[in-house]
Each structure stands twice: as structure tokens, then as C-alpha cells.
Amino acid sequence: MLCQENQDPAPQLNAFHIYARSNNRESFEIKPEVLWHIFSNYLFFIHRAFSVHIHAFSMMPNHFHLL
């Protein structure tokens, strides 16, 4: 049997579409500029801490999408 201990397995590439909507389709209670700042800080942290690749982020008045 051949020893393959120096070979890394191929990385698994998974894509997720994450989204959330506010209750009753109401707008978020936080101003969009402040909410954008909060989201961007968290997404930067998640990217750096867990090596997550964020492909797209879209924020609307009452929901968001993250790929």
C-alpha cells in the first residue's frame, strides 16, 4: 500500500445562500447606514477568523442576502 500522508485532500467547495427577512416585512429599525456598518464589520471578522469567502452581500430595507 502506498503512503499518501503528504498529500492534502482536495478542498470541498460549498456555496450557501443565506437570507433573513424582518417580521411582517417591516423595515429594519436601525438606519441603513448603521446596519451596513454592523454587517460589514461582522462579515470581515467572519472572513478573517474562519477563512470564509464572501462572494456577495445585498441589503434591502427589510431583508438581506449573503452568498
Order of alpha helices (4+ residues) and beta strands (2+ residues): beta-alpha-beta-beta
